[in-house]
Amino acid sequence: MASGKILIYGGRGALGASCVQFFKKNNWWVGSIDLTENDVADANIVVDRDADWVAQEAAVLSKVGAELKGETLDAIICVAGGWAGGNAKKDLAKNSDLMWKQSVWSSAISATVGANHLKPGGLLVLTGANPALEGTPGMIGYGMAKAAVHQLTKSLAGEKSGLPDNSLVVSILPVTLDTPMNRKWMPDADTSTWTPLEFLAELFHKWSKGEERPANGSLVKLITKDSKTELVIV
């Protein structure tokens, strides 16, 4: 008997894969939503990258329903996303479009899945970004998309948002995550200020079980210093 049921949107990325493994190790049923399959997951919902937003939402919703067969989810964790730099001079629309697809589409589809399949008191986690609390002139498209995720989080926490009763929706606001790709591209960085993936997987596990939850609608900064991470609620 599984301890609970969870969907990880972005289950093939560095953080997503870490979460899939952690929850599986703790005897949860885990579904992965991504562009490719995660072999560790109990179920895989593969998103068609060429489909538009409406078609992606319809396909994901249909496939999740087929996998759950009337059962409900304890949690949905959306850690899909990406990064692009750039200012207004060149490729603003192109970079903004990419960031919107990676961060906003996935977050909104996660919200729709939550409204239809989360149990009362369930958890929905979205992924914002600490820099997007202010202006991001060197990465405008990224900042806009993450700011939209922050707004979505606040909206979903309000009355009549469509989520089940007593649901908790929060956004994590990382600065830098300790991923293989970040280590590759920033070999000289101070990694003692990077947040370990395992810390987040454990945090999501606690919240999924109803432990140490922040207030509904919280934007949760992850501040890591000297290899210790603290949560700062915005």
Backbone as a ProteinNet text record, in pm:
[ID]
protein_1_A
[PRIMARY]
MASGKILIYGGRGALGASCVQFFKKNNWWVGSIDLTENDVADANIVVDRDADWVAQEAAVLSKVGAELKGETLDAIICVAGGWAGGNAKKDLAKNSDLMWKQSVWSSAISATVGANHLKPGGLLVLTGANPALEGTPGMIGYGMAKAAVHQLTKSLAGEKSGLPDNSLVVSILPVTLDTPMNRKWMPDADTSTWTPLEFLAELFHKWSKGEERPANGSLVKLITKDSKTELVIV
[TERTIARY]
85.9	0	89.2	68.7	150.5	118	220.2	200.6	114.2	119	42.2	62.6	-4.7	6.4	49.4	148.4	201.8	233.3	213.4	255.8	369.8	475	587.2	586.7	552.8	555.8	698.7	763.9	906.6	988.6	933.6	995.7	1123	1163.9	1290.7	1403.5	1369.8	1474.2	1552.8	1656.2	1743.2	1664.5	1589.8	1513.3	1397.2	1328.3	1215.2	1254.2	1364.5	1410.8	1450.1	1511.6	1548.1	1423.2	1316.7	1190.6	1125.1	1125.7	1067.9	1136.7	1269.1	1345.8	1316.2	1311	1289.8	1153.1	1049.6	915.2	899.9	960.9	957.5	1024.4	1137.4	1211.1	1125.6	1036.8	948.8	811.5	807.7	690.2	567.6	588.3	477	455.7	330.2	301.7	338.1	421.8	472.3	444.7	378.4	360.4	450	509	595.6	529	529.6	482.5	602.4	636.3	752.1	749.7	851	861.3	910.3	974.9	1020.4	990.8	999.2	962.8	1072.9	1031.8	1122.6	1097.8	1195.7	1177.2	1150	1185.9	1167.1	1020.7	948.2	810.5	715.5	603.5	499.6	416	405.7	328.6	397	388.6	448.1	345.2	334.5	250.1	345.2	354.5	448.7	376.3	432.8	373.8	427.7	338.2	377	428.4	557.1	617.8	565.9	512.1	464.1	317.2	248.6	107.3	97.1	-13.9	-31.7	-78.7	-92.7	-123.1	-253.8	-358	-489.6	-483.8	-414.2	-403.5	-320.6	-214	-132.4	-216.9	-292.8	-376.6	-475.7	-543.3	-644.8	-582.3	-465.2	-399.9	-351.7	-288.9	-238.8	-354.7	-461.1	-578	-638.3	-649.6	-706	-618.7	-487.3	-395.1	-386.5	-387.9	-386.4	-512.4	-626.4	-751.9	-749.1	-691.3	-682.4	-592.7	-485	-392.1	-452.5	-525.1	-575.6	-700.9	-778.2	-898.2	-988.7	-1011	-1102.5	-1038.3	-913.1	-844.5	-794.3	-757.6	-712.2	-564.6	-507.5	-365.4	-346.3	-239	-201.3	-127.1	-53.3	30.8	62	82.1	134.7	249.7	366	485	527.4	520.1	560.6	699.6	797.7	934.9	985.7	892.1	930.3	973.1	1062.9	1106.7	1237.9	1293.3	1419.6	1466.7	1572.5	1626.8	1671.7	1647.8	1703.5	1734.8	1847.9	1885.9	1835.9	1881.5	1848.4	1766.6	1792.7	1716.7	1621.7	1578.1	1477.2	1534.3	1666.7	1727.5	1712.7	1722.1	1722	1647.4	1563.4	1495.9	1408.6	1354.1	1271.4	1148.4	1080.1	960	995.7	1103.2	1144.8	1178.3	1259.6	1297.9	1179.6	1094.9	978	881.4	864.5	776.7	825.6	956.7	1015.3	992.9	1018.6	1002.4	856	765.8	623.2	583.2	629.5	595.3	651.5	774.6	839.5	786.8	758.1	719.9	571.2	511.1	371.2	275.2	299.1	211.3	209.2	327.4	335.5	268.8	285.3	224.3	72.2	22.4	-122	-184.9	-118.2	-170.4	-168.7	-65.3	-60.5	-178.1	-212.6	-326.2	-456.3	-473.1	-593.8	-601.7	-488.3	-485	-521.3	-468.4	-499.1	-646.7	-707.1	-848.7	-936.4	-889.4	-968.3	-932.3	-808.9	-764.3	-698.6	-675.7	-619.8	-727	-686.8	-781.5	-795.5	-906	-916.8	-796.9	-738.9	-620.1	-492.1	-501.3	-382.7	-286.4	-172.6	-62.7	-34	-20.3	27.7	146.9	261.3	382.4	419.1	439.2	486.9	627.4	695.3	833.5	846.3	865.6	891.5	1041.6	1082	1225.2	1247.7	1348.6	1380.5	1407.4	1486.1	1514.3	1388.9	1282.6	1162.1	1077.2	1118.1	1050.6	1082.1	1187	1227.7	1248.4	1299.3	1327.4	1440.3	1431.1	1534.7	1579.8	1649.3	1681.4	1770.4	1848	1935.5	1871.8	1747.8	1674.6	1524.6	1479.9	1344.8	1237.2	1252.1	1152.1	1137.2	1249.9	1250.6	1179.2	1212.8	1152.7	1002.5	957.3	812.8	740.5	795.8	730.9	723.9	834.1	833.7	743.5	736.6	644.5	500.3	471.4	337.5	307.2	406.8	388	358.7	428.1	401.2	255.7	208.1	71.1	-28.6	0.6	-85.5	-97.7	12.9	13.2	-82.3	-72.7	-161	-308.1	-333.7	-470.4	-528.3	-448.8	-495.4	-523.5	-456.3	-476.6	-603.9	-663.8	-783.4	-909.6	-1016.9	-1146.4	-1193.1	-1263.2	-1322.5	-1216.7	-1097.3	-993.8	-1015.3	-1100.2	-1124.4	-1051.9	-953.3	-883.2	-972	-950.1	-1031.3	-1017.6	-1114.1	-1113.7	-985	-936.2	-818.9	-690.6	-688.7	-564.6	-458.8	-334.2	-222.6	-150.5	-138.1	-57.2	53.4	175	291.1	385.7	466.5	575.4	707.7	800.4	937.2	1011.2	1097.9	1175.3	1323.8	1379.2	1521.2	1608.9	1730.9	1832.2	1914.3	1992.8	2065.2	2053.9	2013.1	2003.8	2133	2169.5	2292.9	2264.6	2267.6	2242.3	2371.1	2379	2496.6	2521.1	2412.6	2429	2486.6	2438.2	2492.4	2639.8	2676.2	2817.6	2903.6	2844.6	2918.7	2942.8	2837.4	2846.7	2906.5	2908.5	2965.5	3068.6	3176.3	3272.1	3344.1	3350.3	3423.8	3332.3	3204	3107.9	3121.7	3071.7	3069.9	2946.6	2965.4	2850.9	2792.9	2858.3	2801.7	2678.4	2654	2534	2426.8	2450.1	2354.3	2266.8	2139.9	2046.4	2048.4	2076.1	2080.1	1941.7	1938.2	1812.3	1745.1	1826.7	1771.6	1696.1	1743.8	1675.2	1532.2	1517.9	1385	1296.7	1352.5	1273.4	1220.6	1304.6	1261.7	1155.6	1172.6	1076.6	939.5	938.6	812.5	746.4	826.7	774.9	704.5	768.2	706.2	573.9	576.8	455.7	345.4	383.1	284	214.5	286.7	230	158.4	154.5	86.6	173.4	304.8	395.8	464.4	474.1	550.8	514.8	386.3	342.3	340.3	382.9	367.3	222	191.3	54.5	20.8	-106.7	-153	-118	-66.1	-28.1	111.8	187.5	322.3	418.3	503.8	620.9	738.3	801.7	901.4	1041.9	1115.4	1255.2	1340.1	1434.2	1530.8	1666.7	1709.5	1836.1	1939.5	2040.5	2144.9	2274.7	2330.7	2456.3	2537.7	2664.4	2751.2	2688.5	2629.5	2567.6	2448.8	2389.4	2267.6	2158.2	2040.5	1929.7	1821.6	1777.5	1664.4	1552.5	1429.7	1312.9	1274.2	1254.8	1211	1080.3	972.5	841.3	824.6	786.6	766	620.5
-120.3	0	124.9	212.6	333.7	430.9	506.6	606.9	723	749.8	859.7	862.5	956.6	970.3	1112.4	1123	1253.6	1257.9	1376.6	1401.3	1501.6	1472.1	1564.7	1616.4	1744.8	1805.8	1854.7	1796.5	1820.8	1708.4	1587.3	1473.5	1419.4	1474.3	1431.8	1534	1652.1	1751.3	1712.7	1789	1754.9	1751	1857.2	1860.7	1762.1	1756.8	1665.9	1520.4	1480.4	1341.3	1309.3	1407.3	1389.1	1368.3	1442.2	1428.3	1293.4	1251.2	1121.1	1011.1	1014.2	911.3	915.5	1036	1050.2	995.4	1033.4	987.1	837.4	785.1	640.4	566.1	619	557.9	556.1	653.6	661.5	598.7	511.6	427	504	609.8	681.2	631.6	642.3	626.9	759.6	755.2	877.8	877.4	982.7	1003.6	1116.9	1101.5	1204.8	1263.4	1395.9	1466.1	1539.8	1509.9	1575	1547.4	1597.5	1575.3	1435	1369.9	1231.4	1155.2	1023.3	940.1	934.4	915.2	885.9	740.3	654	509.7	473.1	560.5	531.6	549.5	636	670.3	553	554.7	452.9	477.6	603.7	639.4	757.3	761.1	871.1	934.8	1066.3	1143.6	1228.6	1195.8	1264.3	1377.8	1497.7	1618	1636.8	1668.5	1697.7	1841	1856.2	1990.4	2078.7	2019.1	2098	2138.5	2084.4	2119.4	2256.8	2326.6	2456.9	2436.9	2547.5	2545.4	2471.3	2503.7	2442.9	2292.2	2252.3	2109.9	2035.9	2099.9	2037.7	2016.3	2117.9	2106.2	1990.9	1984.1	1880.8	1741.6	1727.3	1596.2	1552.5	1644.8	1610.6	1573.1	1652	1625.7	1488.3	1457.6	1329.1	1212.6	1225.6	1116.9	1097.5	1208.4	1197.4	1125.5	1162.5	1097.9	948.3	910.8	768.9	692.5	754.8	688.9	675.5	777.3	778.1	692.6	676.6	590.6	627.7	756	801.2	828.5	788	818.7	962.6	1013.6	1152.4	1159.4	1277.8	1301.4	1373.3	1337.4	1410.7	1538.9	1535.6	1650.6	1655.3	1777.6	1802.8	1900.5	1861.9	1946.6	1984.4	2113.1	2158.7	2221.2	2148.1	2199.2	2207.5	2211.9	2234.3	2379.5	2403.5	2541.5	2544.7	2662	2679.6	2822.6	2858.8	2993.8	3047.1	3174.3	3243.9	3385.8	3435.3	3573.4	3663.5	3787.8	3879.5	3997.3	4113	4233.9	4265.8	4391.9	4428.8	4448.2	4447	4481.8	4371.3	4246.5	4136.2	4014.5	3955.6	3828.5	3833.7	3951.2	3958.4	3869	3878.4	3796.3	3647.6	3614.6	3473.5	3414.8	3485.7	3436	3434.9	3537.3	3543.7	3429.4	3400.9	3291.2	3157.8	3135.8	3011.8	3001.6	3111	3109.7	3089.8	3150.4	3135.1	2988.1	2924.7	2783.6	2695.2	2722.3	2633.2	2653.2	2777	2804.9	2828.4	2909.7	2948.5	2840.9	2786.5	2679.6	2563.7	2519.5	2403.2	2432.3	2555	2591.2	2596.1	2655.8	2666	2527.9	2441.9	2306.5	2229.8	2248.8	2185.9	2230.7	2359.3	2412.3	2346.3	2328.4	2264.3	2118.8	2049.8	1911.3	1908.7	2004.3	2012.2	2036.2	2125.5	2156.6	2034.4	1947.4	1829.3	1701.6	1693.2	1564.3	1567.4	1686.6	1691.2	1654.7	1590.6	1565.3	1692.3	1709.2	1823.1	1823.9	1942.6	1950.9	1913.5	1892	1853.2	1969.1	1937.5	2033.7	2057.8	2184.2	2223	2315.6	2273.3	2356.3	2401.1	2530.7	2587.2	2641.8	2672.7	2720.2	2861.4	2955.9	3093.7	3117.8	3241.3	3273.6	3398.2	3392.6	3505	3634.6	3631.3	3756.8	3824.1	3745.2	3800.9	3882.5	3892.2	3982	4127.6	4148.5	4283.3	4282.8	4391.2	4397.6	4302.9	4249	4156.7	4202.2	4316.6	4373.2	4285.7	4196.9	4109.9	3977.8	3957.1	3832.7	3863.8	3949.4	4005.6	3898.8	3813.5	3709.7	3616	3579	3491.2	3559.1	3684.2	3757.6	3772.1	3801.6	3814.1	3683.2	3574.1	3443.5	3403.5	3422.4	3383.3	3474.2	3602.2	3693.2	3647.8	3594.5	3542.4	3420.9	3338.3	3222.2	3268.9	3373.9	3428.1	3476.2	3545.5	3596	3480	3376.8	3258.6	3193.8	3186.8	3128.4	3203.8	3335.9	3418.4	3400.2	3393	3376.8	3242	3137.1	3002.7	2986.9	3068.9	3061.6	3132.9	3208.7	3284.4	3199	3253.3	3184	3170.4	3061.1	3035	3021.7	2978.7	2958.8	2829.6	2741.5	2613.9	2497.3	2525.2	2416.6	2358.4	2230.9	2169.1	2242.6	2220.5	2285.1	2255.2	2357.5	2346.4	2307.9	2325.6	2299.6	2402.2	2362	2454.2	2473.4	2598.6	2628.2	2724.4	2689.5	2773.1	2773.7	2876.7	2880	2879.3	2797.4	2806.8	2909.1	2986.6	3089.3	3060.5	2969.7	2939.5	3051.8	3056	3144.3	3061.2	2966.9	2873.1	2733.3	2638.1	2498.7	2425.7	2332.6	2255.8	2140.2	2172.7	2073.3	2045.5	1929.4	1899.6	2006.3	2058	2158.1	2288.7	2330.9	2453.7	2436.5	2318.5	2292.9	2296.4	2248	2247.1	2390.1	2472.2	2606.1	2710.2	2679.1	2773.8	2702.5	2653.2	2569.6	2642	2775.7	2850.8	2914.6	2883.7	2947	2890.3	2966.4	2923.1	2834.7	2704.6	2612.5	2602.5	2664.4	2663.7	2753.8	2832.1	2917	2855.6	2734.7	2667.3	2573.4	2565.6	2481.1	2337.7	2238.7	2099.4	2048.6	1965.3	1909.3	1824	1753.1	1665.5	1746	1867.3	1953.4	1979.8	2009.4	2038.6	1914.9	1801.5	1677.9	1645.6	1662	1637.9	1738.6	1863.6	1969.3	1937.9	1900	1865.6	1745	1650.9	1531.5	1571	1658.7	1706.7	1776.5	1870.7	1945.8	1852.5	1753	1658.7	1581.2	1558.1	1486.2	1579.8	1709.8	1806.8	1861.4	1840.3	1883.5	2016.4	2104.6	2230.4	2312.2	2314.7	2386.2	2537.6	2615.1	2760.3	2798.4	2925.4	2971.5	2956.8	2939.7	2928.4	3054.6	3035.2	3148.2	3201	3134.7	3183	3171.6	3271.3	3263.7	3235.2	3121.3	3073.1	3085.1	3185.3	3200.1	3089.5	3039.7	2940.5	3008.5	3042.9	3115	3019	2987	2894.2	2970.5	2948.4	3014.2	2914.3	2901.4	2804.1	2664.4	2629.5	2496.6	2470	2575.8	2558.6	2642.1	2581.6	2649.5	2688.1	2814.4	2856.6	2904.3	2892.6	2935.8	3074.8	3164.4	3300.4	3323.4	3345.5	3363.3	3508.1	3527.1	3662.6	3700.6
0	0	0	-99	-109.5	3.6	46.3	151.6	103.1	-26.5	-83.6	-233.7	-299.7	-445.9	-478.9	-567	-603.2	-752	-811.7	-949	-947.4	-1021.8	-1036.7	-1180.4	-1198.2	-1331.9	-1354.5	-1454.9	-1475.3	-1413.5	-1415.8	-1346.6	-1408.2	-1523.7	-1582.5	-1562.1	-1511.5	-1483.5	-1359.6	-1329.2	-1215.7	-1084.5	-1055.3	-930.9	-936.3	-1048.4	-1061.8	-1043.6	-1106.6	-1094.8	-951.2	-883.4	-743.1	-658.2	-688.1	-614.1	-642.3	-769	-803.6	-723.6	-721.3	-648.6	-499	-441.5	-297.1	-256.4	-329.8	-293.9	-317.2	-423.7	-446.9	-332	-286.4	-174.8	-47.7	-36.1	81.2	55.7	-46	-70.1	-117.7	-196.4	-257.6	-400	-447.6	-590.4	-655.1	-758.9	-820.9	-970.9	-1016.1	-1158.9	-1205.9	-1324.5	-1381.8	-1505.7	-1513.9	-1634.2	-1692.6	-1817.3	-1879.3	-2028.8	-2097.5	-2242.3	-2275.3	-2177.3	-2192.8	-2064.3	-2070.7	-1955.9	-1850.2	-1727.1	-1616.3	-1576	-1599.4	-1577.9	-1432.3	-1338.8	-1196.6	-1155.3	-1226.4	-1189	-1212.2	-1138.4	-1155	-1279.8	-1319.8	-1439.3	-1506.7	-1638.6	-1714.2	-1805.9	-1795.5	-1885.6	-1968.9	-2097.4	-2185.3	-2257.3	-2246.5	-2305.2	-2446.8	-2539.4	-2677.6	-2683.7	-2704.9	-2702.3	-2815.5	-2922.3	-3036.3	-3022.9	-2922.7	-2902	-2836.6	-2864.7	-2800.2	-2655.6	-2584.9	-2441.5	-2412.5	-2491.1	-2468.9	-2493	-2599.2	-2630.9	-2526.8	-2478.5	-2373.2	-2247.1	-2208.7	-2088.8	-2103.5	-2217.5	-2239.8	-2236	-2298.5	-2304.2	-2166.1	-2091.7	-1957.9	-1866.7	-1870.7	-1785.3	-1815.4	-1941.9	-1982.9	-1937	-1957.1	-1920.9	-1769.4	-1694.5	-1547.4	-1499.9	-1555	-1517.8	-1545.2	-1659.1	-1694.9	-1598.1	-1553.6	-1460.3	-1320.6	-1276.5	-1138.7	-1120	-1229.3	-1221.9	-1103.7	-1086.4	-982	-847.3	-829	-702.6	-704.8	-587.4	-578.1	-541.2	-562.7	-536.1	-402.8	-332.7	-212	-246.4	-357.3	-390.7	-539.2	-587.9	-722.2	-705.1	-754.1	-744	-885.4	-918.7	-1051.5	-1044.3	-1093.5	-1096.2	-1240.5	-1335.2	-1474.9	-1490.7	-1583.8	-1606.7	-1681.9	-1691.2	-1761.2	-1740.2	-1810	-1793.8	-1928.3	-1950.7	-2066.9	-2024.9	-2069.9	-2042.7	-2154.4	-2152.6	-2260.8	-2215.3	-2280.8	-2249.6	-2365.1	-2374	-2473.8	-2614.1	-2626.9	-2756.6	-2860.7	-2817.5	-2914.5	-2858.5	-2941.9	-2910.5	-2784.9	-2752.3	-2631.9	-2644.3	-2757	-2775.6	-2778.7	-2846.7	-2857.7	-2720.9	-2643.1	-2510.4	-2413.7	-2423.1	-2335.2	-2366.9	-2494.3	-2536.1	-2480.1	-2488.8	-2435.3	-2285	-2212.9	-2067.2	-2028.1	-2106.1	-2077	-2091.7	-2199.3	-2222.5	-2111.6	-2070.6	-1972.9	-1831.2	-1794.1	-1654.3	-1633.2	-1721.3	-1698.3	-1746.5	-1865.2	-1913.7	-1813.4	-1772.9	-1683	-1548.5	-1497.8	-1369.1	-1379.9	-1487.4	-1505.5	-1526.7	-1603	-1623.3	-1491.3	-1410.8	-1278.1	-1192.6	-1203	-1126.6	-1171.4	-1302	-1354.3	-1308.9	-1312.8	-1263.3	-1115	-1039.8	-896.8	-870.3	-947.4	-928.9	-954.8	-1041.9	-1078.9	-1003.3	-951.9	-899.2	-760.4	-703.2	-567.6	-465.9	-357.3	-249.2	-164.4	-91.3	-0.3	96.2	114.7	199.2	128.1	-3.8	-80.7	-102.1	-160.2	-177.6	-325.1	-362	-494.7	-477.2	-530.2	-523.7	-665	-681.8	-808	-787.5	-897.7	-887.6	-942.8	-851.6	-889.9	-893.3	-862.3	-859.1	-775.3	-692.1	-605.2	-682.8	-793.2	-864.7	-921	-947.4	-1009.5	-912.9	-786.1	-692.3	-725.9	-806.7	-848.1	-999.2	-1052.8	-1196.4	-1235.1	-1355.8	-1405.9	-1544.8	-1553.9	-1685.3	-1772.5	-1711.6	-1790.5	-1828.6	-1782.9	-1816.3	-1806.7	-1898.6	-1888.8	-1907.2	-2006.3	-2030.8	-1912.3	-1854.2	-1736.4	-1619.4	-1595.6	-1484.7	-1499.1	-1621.7	-1645.2	-1617	-1666.6	-1650	-1503.2	-1431.6	-1290.5	-1207.2	-1242.2	-1172.7	-1194.4	-1313.9	-1341.5	-1254.3	-1229.6	-1141.5	-998.7	-955.1	-821.3	-812.2	-916.5	-916.8	-918.2	-997.2	-1003.3	-865.3	-794.3	-659.8	-567.3	-569.7	-485.4	-525.9	-655.3	-702.9	-661.7	-674.9	-641	-491.4	-410.8	-265.2	-220.5	-311.8	-276.7	-283.8	-229.9	-235.4	-379.2	-406.6	-538.7	-648.5	-612.4	-714.7	-792.8	-740.1	-805.9	-742.3	-656	-587.9	-476.9	-440.1	-334.7	-200.6	-112.5	19	94.7	164.3	251.8	178.2	45.6	-28.2	12.2	-3.7	17.8	-113.8	-157.7	-276.1	-235.7	-270	-238.9	-360	-368.4	-466.4	-392.8	-442.6	-392.6	-478.2	-413.6	-483.1	-464.4	-544.2	-530.1	-585	-537.3	-595.7	-694.3	-643.7	-730.2	-671.9	-753.8	-710.6	-745.6	-661.2	-682.9	-779.1	-908.5	-1012.4	-1090.3	-1155.7	-1238.1	-1345.6	-1404.6	-1510.3	-1455.7	-1337.2	-1277.7	-1241	-1193.2	-1161.8	-1288.5	-1398.8	-1525.8	-1576.2	-1570.4	-1628.7	-1533.8	-1404.2	-1307.1	-1219	-1280.1	-1205.5	-1092	-1098.6	-995.5	-891.1	-897.1	-805.1	-663.6	-568.6	-428.1	-406.5	-412.8	-404.3	-262.8	-165.6	-29.6	-21.4	-128.9	-133.3	-224.4	-271.6	-358.7	-276.7	-312.7	-237.6	-290.5	-203	-247.9	-289.4	-392.3	-439.7	-332.7	-253.5	-149.2	-43.6	-16.4	81.4	35	-93.5	-146.6	-149.6	-188.5	-191	-51.5	49.8	188.7	231.9	190.7	224.7	164.1	36.2	-30.2	37.6	81.2	147.9	278.3	356	481.2	453.2	358.8	326.7	276.1	196.8	141.6	252.4	362.1	477.1	573.9	540.2	626.3	737.6	729.7	836.8	801.8	899.8	889.8	766	734.8	614.9	637.1	537	545.6	518.2	529.7	503.2	355.4	328.6	191.1	112	-10.4	-95	-70.3	16	48.9	-69.2	-80	-167.9	-74.8	-93.7	2.3	-57	-10.2	-53.9	6.5	-70.3	-21.3	-16.3	102.6	119.2	178.4	99.7	143.7	167.9	285.4	322.3	404	371.3	441.2	441.3	327.8	306.1	397.7	454.9	534.2	470.3	456.4	386.4	486.7	477.3	558.7	466.7	517.7	443.8	490.3	393.1	425.2	349.9	423.7	362.4	320.3	194.1	140.1	157.9
[MASK]
++++++++++++++++++++++++++++++++++++++++++++++++++++++++++++++++++++++++++++++++++++++++++++++++++++++++++++++++++++++++++++++++++++++++++++++++++++++++++++++++++++++++++++++++++++++++++++++++++++++++++++++++++++++++++++++++++++++++++

